[in-house]
């Protein structure tokens, strides 16, 4: 996971997130 971006704790623990450009894409596993 990228630590250079600010994410809500709940959201970051809910599912993996990938940073592409300036947008956050939630990864569906």
Gaussian input, Z-matrix of N, CA and C with variables (Angstrom, degrees):
# hf/3-21g

backbone

0 1
 N
 C     1     B1
 C     2     B2     1     A1
 N     3     B3     2     A2     1     D1
 C     4     B4     3     A3     2     D2
 C     5     B5     4     A4     3     D3
 N     6     B6     5     A5     4     D4
 C     7     B7     6     A6     5     D5
 C     8     B8     7     A7     6     D6
 N     9     B9     8     A8     7     D7
 C    10    B10     9     A9     8     D8
 C    11    B11    10    A10     9     D9
 N    12    B12    11    A11    10    D10
 C    13    B13    12    A12    11    D11
 C    14    B14    13    A13    12    D12
 N    15    B15    14    A14    13    D13
 C    16    B16    15    A15    14    D14
 C    17    B17    16    A16    15    D15
 N    18    B18    17    A17    16    D16
 C    19    B19    18    A18    17    D17
 C    20    B20    19    A19    18    D18
 N    21    B21    20    A20    19    D19
 C    22    B22    21    A21    20    D20
 C    23    B23    22    A22    21    D21
 N    24    B24    23    A23    22    D22
 C    25    B25    24    A24    23    D23
 C    26    B26    25    A25    24    D24
 N    27    B27    26    A26    25    D25
 C    28    B28    27    A27    26    D26
 C    29    B29    28    A28    27    D27
 N    30    B30    29    A29    28    D28
 C    31    B31    30    A30    29    D29
 C    32    B32    31    A31    30    D30
 N    33    B33    32    A32    31    D31
 C    34    B34    33    A33    32    D32
 C    35    B35    34    A34    33    D33
 N    36    B36    35    A35    34    D34
 C    37    B37    36    A36    35    D35
 C    38    B38    37    A37    36    D36
 N    39    B39    38    A38    37    D37
 C    40    B40    39    A39    38    D38
 C    41    B41    40    A40    39    D39
 N    42    B42    41    A41    40    D40
 C    43    B43    42    A42    41    D41
 C    44    B44    43    A43    42    D42
 N    45    B45    44    A44    43    D43
 C    46    B46    45    A45    44    D44
 C    47    B47    46    A46    45    D45
 N    48    B48    47    A47    46    D46
 C    49    B49    48    A48    47    D47
 C    50    B50    49    A49    48    D48
 N    51    B51    50    A50    49    D49
 C    52    B52    51    A51    50    D50
 C    53    B53    52    A52    51    D51
 N    54    B54    53    A53    52    D52
 C    55    B55    54    A54    53    D53
 C    56    B56    55    A55    54    D54
 N    57    B57    56    A56    55    D55
 C    58    B58    57    A57    56    D56
 C    59    B59    58    A58    57    D57
 N    60    B60    59    A59    58    D58
 C    61    B61    60    A60    59    D59
 C    62    B62    61    A61    60    D60
 N    63    B63    62    A62    61    D61
 C    64    B64    63    A63    62    D62
 C    65    B65    64    A64    63    D63
 N    66    B66    65    A65    64    D64
 C    67    B67    66    A66    65    D65
 C    68    B68    67    A67    66    D66
 N    69    B69    68    A68    67    D67
 C    70    B70    69    A69    68    D68
 C    71    B71    70    A70    69    D69
 N    72    B72    71    A71    70    D70
 C    73    B73    72    A72    71    D71
 C    74    B74    73    A73    72    D72
 N    75    B75    74    A74    73    D73
 C    76    B76    75    A75    74    D74
 C    77    B77    76    A76    75    D75
 N    78    B78    77    A77    76    D76
 C    79    B79    78    A78    77    D77
 C    80    B80    79    A79    78    D78
 N    81    B81    80    A80    79    D79
 C    82    B82    81    A81    80    D80
 C    83    B83    82    A82    81    D81
 N    84    B84    83    A83    82    D82
 C    85    B85    84    A84    83    D83
 C    86    B86    85    A85    84    D84

   B1=1.4631
   B2=1.5257
   B3=1.3156
   B4=1.4566
   B5=1.5187
   B6=1.3267
   B7=1.4539
   B8=1.5242
   B9=1.3289
   B10=1.4620
   B11=1.5205
   B12=1.3360
   B13=1.4645
   B14=1.5141
   B15=1.3245
   B16=1.4595
   B17=1.5247
   B18=1.3233
   B19=1.4677
   B20=1.5152
   B21=1.3208
   B22=1.4654
   B23=1.5240
   B24=1.3137
   B25=1.4625
   B26=1.5210
   B27=1.3148
   B28=1.4654
   B29=1.5232
   B30=1.3204
   B31=1.4618
   B32=1.5269
   B33=1.3367
   B34=1.4585
   B35=1.5241
   B36=1.3406
   B37=1.4639
   B38=1.5261
   B39=1.3214
   B40=1.4587
   B41=1.5251
   B42=1.3372
   B43=1.4642
   B44=1.5227
   B45=1.3226
   B46=1.4651
   B47=1.5258
   B48=1.3169
   B49=1.4557
   B50=1.5218
   B51=1.3188
   B52=1.4594
   B53=1.5225
   B54=1.3261
   B55=1.4555
   B56=1.5222
   B57=1.3275
   B58=1.4664
   B59=1.5159
   B60=1.3026
   B61=1.4595
   B62=1.5170
   B63=1.3127
   B64=1.4601
   B65=1.5207
   B66=1.3352
   B67=1.4601
   B68=1.5165
   B69=1.3175
   B70=1.4570
   B71=1.5189
   B72=1.3189
   B73=1.4602
   B74=1.5231
   B75=1.3121
   B76=1.4569
   B77=1.5159
   B78=1.3250
   B79=1.4573
   B80=1.5181
   B81=1.3117
   B82=1.4670
   B83=1.5158
   B84=1.3374
   B85=1.4650
   B86=1.5136
   A1=109.77
   A2=114.90
   A3=120.27
   A4=109.91
   A5=115.86
   A6=119.99
   A7=111.73
   A8=116.63
   A9=120.53
   A10=111.92
   A11=116.32
   A12=119.67
   A13=109.63
   A14=116.04
   A15=120.26
   A16=109.37
   A17=115.27
   A18=119.82
   A19=109.41
   A20=116.32
   A21=120.00
   A22=109.00
   A23=117.51
   A24=121.40
   A25=110.94
   A26=116.28
   A27=120.45
   A28=110.52
   A29=116.43
   A30=120.35
   A31=110.59
   A32=116.51
   A33=119.78
   A34=111.16
   A35=116.41
   A36=119.44
   A37=110.99
   A38=116.03
   A39=119.97
   A40=110.72
   A41=116.88
   A42=119.68
   A43=109.61
   A44=116.81
   A45=120.82
   A46=110.57
   A47=115.96
   A48=120.14
   A49=109.97
   A50=115.99
   A51=120.62
   A52=109.33
   A53=115.61
   A54=119.75
   A55=110.08
   A56=115.63
   A57=120.26
   A58=108.33
   A59=116.92
   A60=119.95
   A61=109.14
   A62=116.35
   A63=120.71
   A64=111.10
   A65=116.02
   A66=118.78
   A67=110.51
   A68=115.87
   A69=120.97
   A70=109.36
   A71=115.43
   A72=119.26
   A73=109.06
   A74=115.93
   A75=119.44
   A76=109.17
   A77=115.92
   A78=119.78
   A79=109.75
   A80=115.91
   A81=119.36
   A82=109.02
   A83=115.31
   A84=119.30
   A85=109.75
   D1=148.86
   D2=-178.54
   D3=-85.80
   D4=125.48
   D5=-178.61
   D6=-96.23
   D7=1.25
   D8=-177.47
   D9=-84.74
   D10=-2.85
   D11=-179.16
   D12=-117.68
   D13=154.33
   D14=-179.11
   D15=-95.17
   D16=121.57
   D17=178.52
   D18=-128.53
   D19=145.52
   D20=173.19
   D21=-58.85
   D22=137.59
   D23=-177.05
   D24=-56.25
   D25=-43.37
   D26=-178.18
   D27=-62.51
   D28=-42.60
   D29=-177.50
   D30=-68.35
   D31=-41.04
   D32=-177.42
   D33=-67.97
   D34=-30.15
   D35=179.73
   D36=-84.61
   D37=-18.66
   D38=-176.49
   D39=-71.17
   D40=-44.66
   D41=-178.94
   D42=-159.97
   D43=157.19
   D44=178.41
   D45=-63.25
   D46=146.95
   D47=179.25
   D48=-130.44
   D49=135.52
   D50=179.38
   D51=-110.83
   D52=134.84
   D53=179.90
   D54=-94.65
   D55=118.16
   D56=177.64
   D57=-123.49
   D58=112.90
   D59=-178.01
   D60=63.85
   D61=-120.71
   D62=-179.99
   D63=-111.82
   D64=12.33
   D65=-177.39
   D66=-117.81
   D67=149.56
   D68=178.24
   D69=-101.79
   D70=127.53
   D71=178.83
   D72=-112.55
   D73=123.05
   D74=178.83
   D75=-76.46
   D76=135.57
   D77=-179.03
   D78=-93.88
   D79=119.68
   D80=178.63
   D81=-90.72
   D82=118.87
   D83=-178.49
   D84=-105.95

